Amino acid sequence: NGDGTWTITYAVVAANPSEVDLHYTLTDSLPDLPGGFALVDGWTLTPRAGTPGETTTAASGDVELYEGTLAAGAAHTWDVTATLRLGTDAQVGQLEPCESSDGASGILNSASVASGGYEDEDDACVPVELPEVGVAKSVVSTTQGADGLWTVVYEVVVSNDSDLTAVYSLSDELHFGGDITVESASWTGQDGATGAFAAGETSAVLATDRVLGAGTSETYRVTVVALVDPAAWGAAVDAGLTCPPGEDGVGGFLNSATVTFPGGSESAEGCSEPSLPDIAKDFVSVTQSDTDASRWTVVDTVTVTGGEHETFYDISDVPA
């Protein structure tokens, strides 16, 4: 369904192929749902046109659909229907294997009929196809303010490339180097949602059990303000300021996002590094005064070149 729920329906048919009327009892054994699969309004058991009985509802267990007479050559049919809501914690591994599908798993429903000592039972399995959700993360900007603090903005895109509606939860975690102190971190999301990382925490939840339409994506932004220890620039080993190679490391302004969906999860990283402007001083000329031999004019050129990111700087020049 478009709201991320699933509606499943089983048809339960009691048939009398004999030439005499039969008294029978028909019972449906409602499915045991895996964890994370929640009933929206319970199961509805509805007799079709021409079938005696009344519509009933139930949550679980064995439900007697009907007890009465079934005419020779006739059949009675009930629809057993429920709407399910899946959370990102859905225990997909608890689904039943569906024998009629190619390796698929689903929700199994069984029914039984009893008549004059004769019993019969049958079941049906509804395959549950769960779409995977992807996540991508990138660094939008890295800038240093006049106060020396660095502001890093990340973009997180959650996508559903399938033909089915998906459900996801999204979390974000900072993995900054040890020479970098996080001053604050916040995020913006869907439908005007905003939030902040709790003081002293390096992770936050950006979305929980959110519905994502087929073939659509949603974008989040994470903004972090951090301070780089000045002593780190002159350290012999400045690995704390550089992005780590590979995965599962810390360093630089490394940030990861993890999307969780029924049956799986996926993570993505974005990282940038603080940089300093480069200063170069070049001798231009030296001349002696024509009127005072003790006076000299020395001209130098000082060139400040910005680093990889926008920064602020102060400069002073002191003759040795």
Summary of the structure (lengths in Angstrom):
residues: 320
radius of gyration: 34.1
end to end distance: 76.8
largest distance: 136.8
contacts: 908
relative contact order: 0.14
helix: 4%
strand: 55%
